[in-house]
């Protein structure tokens, strides 16, 4: 959000750029320099406004996670978390994805309630990594499959917990897509990730992928 002074500066810079454009025929060099200057001022002010808005969003989400300290059975808390995270885009979305994926306690609770279909408002896959991750928890198998496919096309380490969850699910197509996506990501946290789902059906395929000995599907 721009302050009153910054709004006035943005309006003035925009007006300066327009006035400069009208002088292109008479003084092309001067007019071009003025347009560049005023246009640059506009771009900077807009960028600064968006940067501050993103920082405020990150601060708000971080504050929620620190203050709420979600317990596994806090359904309302996880519902609120999804409602806060789902609309995030750009830098804020990447930050939220990183925070979630690096917190096993949060992941466990989120997956638990998603499996029980207790969380409403899970998004469909959009164009953002965070939306793909959250969409992979959707109750509709076709949505989950599309989300996993999107993660497979642009693999990143933060997707691992979400892909592991899908690699042991009941729908064959989703499970196969998740295993294929995991093959593209170094298994740096394979032991920890596998431990969470080791007792689940189809965990054997994941154990085979990561060469974890002594495991068979239950």
C-alpha positions in Angstrom: 0.0 0.0 0.0 1.4 3.4 -1.0 1.4 6.3 1.4 -0.4 9.5 0.5 2.9 11.2 -0.5 3.9 8.1 -2.6 0.5 8.2 -4.4 1.0 11.9 -5.2 4.5 11.1 -6.5 3.1 8.3 -8.6 0.4 10.5 -10.0 2.9 13.3 -10.7 5.4 10.9 -12.4 2.6 9.5 -14.6 1.5 13.0 -15.5 5.2 14.0 -16.2 5.5 11.0 -18.6 2.4 12.0 -20.5 3.4 15.6 -20.8 6.9 14.5 -22.0 5.3 12.4 -24.6 3.5 15.4 -26.1 6.9 17.1 -26.7 8.4 14.3 -28.7 7.8 16.1 -32.0 9.5 19.3 -30.8 12.3 18.1 -28.5 12.7 14.4 -29.1 15.9 13.9 -27.0 14.7 15.9 -24.0 11.2 14.4 -24.2 12.7 10.9 -24.4 14.9 11.5 -21.4 12.0 12.9 -19.4 9.8 10.0 -20.3 12.5 7.6 -19.2 12.9 9.4 -15.9 9.2 9.7 -15.0 8.5 6.2 -16.3 11.3 4.8 -14.1 9.8 6.7 -11.1 6.4 5.1 -11.8 7.9 1.6 -12.1 9.9 2.0 -8.9 7.0 3.2 -6.9 4.8 0.3 -8.1 7.6 -2.2 -7.4 8.1 -0.8 -3.9 4.4 -1.1 -3.2 4.2 -4.7 -4.3 7.4 -5.6 -2.4 6.0 -4.1 0.8 2.7 -5.9 0.3 4.5 -9.2 -0.1 6.6 -8.6 3.0 3.4 -7.7 5.0 1.8 -11.0 3.8 4.8 -13.0 4.7 4.9 -11.4 8.1 1.1 -12.1 8.7 1.4 -15.8 7.7 4.5 -16.2 9.8 2.8 -14.6 12.7 -0.2 -17.0 12.3 2.1 -20.1 12.3 4.1 -18.9 15.3 1.1 -17.9 17.4 -1.3 -20.8 16.5 1.3 -23.7 16.9 -1.2 -26.1 15.2 -1.8 -29.3 17.0 -2.6 -32.4 14.8 -6.3 -32.4 15.6 -6.8 -28.6 15.3 -9.1 -28.9 12.3 -10.1 -25.2 12.4 -6.5 -24.2 12.5 -5.6 -26.2 9.4 -8.7 -24.9 7.6 -7.6 -21.4 8.4 -4.0 -22.2 7.2 -5.3 -23.3 3.8 -7.5 -20.3 3.5 -4.5 -18.0 4.2 -2.1 -19.9 2.0 -4.2 -20.8 -1.1 -4.3 -17.2 -2.5 -0.6 -16.5 -2.1 1.4 -15.9 -5.3 4.9 -15.1 -6.3 7.6 -14.6 -3.5 5.0 -15.0 -0.7 3.8 -18.3 -2.2 7.3 -19.7 -2.5 8.1 -18.6 1.1 4.9 -20.3 2.4 5.7 -23.5 0.5 9.1 -23.6 1.9 7.8 -23.0 5.5 5.3 -25.7 5.2 7.5 -28.3 3.6 10.2 -27.9 6.2 7.9 -28.4 9.1 7.1 -32.2 9.5 4.6 -31.5 12.3 2.5 -29.1 10.1 2.8 -31.5 7.1 1.5 -34.4 9.2 -1.5 -32.5 10.4 -2.3 -31.1 7.0 -2.1 -34.5 5.3 -4.1 -36.1 8.1 -7.1 -33.8 7.7 -6.8 -33.8 3.9 -7.0 -37.6 3.8 -10.2 -37.4 6.0 -11.6 -34.8 3.6 -12.0 -32.3 6.5 -10.4 -29.3 4.7 -12.6 -27.3 2.4 -11.3 -24.8 -0.3 -8.3 -26.7 -1.5 -7.4 -25.1 -4.8 -7.2 -26.7 -8.3 -3.7 -26.5 -9.9 -2.9 -23.0 -11.0 0.4 -21.6 -12.2 2.2 -21.4 -8.9 4.2 -24.1 -7.1 2.2 -23.5 -3.9 -1.1 -24.1 -5.7 0.2 -27.4 -7.2 1.3 -28.6 -3.7 -2.1 -27.7 -2.1 -4.0 -29.1 -5.0 -2.3 -32.4 -4.6 -4.4 -32.7 -1.4 -7.7 -32.2 -3.2 -10.4 -34.8 -2.7 -10.8 -35.2 -6.5 -8.4 -37.7 -7.9 -8.2 -36.0 -11.3 -7.2 -32.7 -9.6 -4.6 -34.5 -7.6 -3.2 -36.2 -10.7 -3.0 -32.8 -12.5 -1.3 -31.2 -9.5 1.3 -34.0 -9.3 2.0 -33.8 -13.1 2.6 -30.0 -12.6 5.1 -30.7 -9.8 6.8 -33.3 -12.0 7.3 -30.8 -14.8 9.0 -28.3 -12.5 10.5 -30.5 -9.7 11.8 -28.9 -6.5 12.8 -30.2 -3.1 9.9 -28.5 -1.4 7.5 -30.8 -3.2 8.9 -34.0 -1.6 6.5 -34.2 1.3 3.5 -33.7 -1.0 4.7 -36.2 -3.5 5.5 -38.8 -0.9 1.9 -38.5 0.3 0.6 -39.1 -3.2 3.1 -41.9 -3.8 1.2 -44.1 -1.2 -2.3 -43.1 -2.1 -5.1 -45.4 -3.5 -5.4 -44.1 -7.1 -2.9 -45.9 -9.4 -2.5 -43.0 -11.8 -1.7 -40.4 -9.1 0.6 -42.8 -7.4 2.5 -43.5 -10.6 2.8 -39.8 -11.4 4.1 -39.1 -7.9 6.8 -41.8 -8.1 7.8 -40.5 -11.5 8.1 -37.0 -10.1 10.1 -38.2 -7.1 12.7 -39.8 -9.4 13.6 -36.3 -10.6 14.3 -35.0 -7.1 17.4 -36.0 -5.1 16.3 -38.1 -2.1 18.1 -36.0 0.5 15.4 -36.5 3.1 14.3 -39.9 2.0 14.6 -41.7 5.4 12.6 -39.0 7.2 10.0 -38.7 4.5 9.6 -42.5 4.2 9.2 -43.0 8.0 6.0 -41.0 8.0 4.3 -43.3 5.4 6.2 -46.6 6.1 3.1 -48.3 7.5 0.8 -47.2 4.6 -0.3 -49.4 1.8 1.8 -49.1 -1.4 4.8 -47.8 0.6 6.8 -50.6 -0.9 7.0 -48.9 -4.2 8.5 -45.8 -2.5 10.9 -48.0 -0.5 12.0 -49.6 -3.8 12.5 -46.2 -5.4 14.7 -45.0 -2.6 16.4 -48.4 -2.0 15.1 -48.6 1.6 15.8 -52.3 2.6 13.5 -54.6 4.6 10.1 -53.2 3.6 7.2 -54.9 1.9 3.7 -53.5 1.2 1.3 -54.2 4.0 
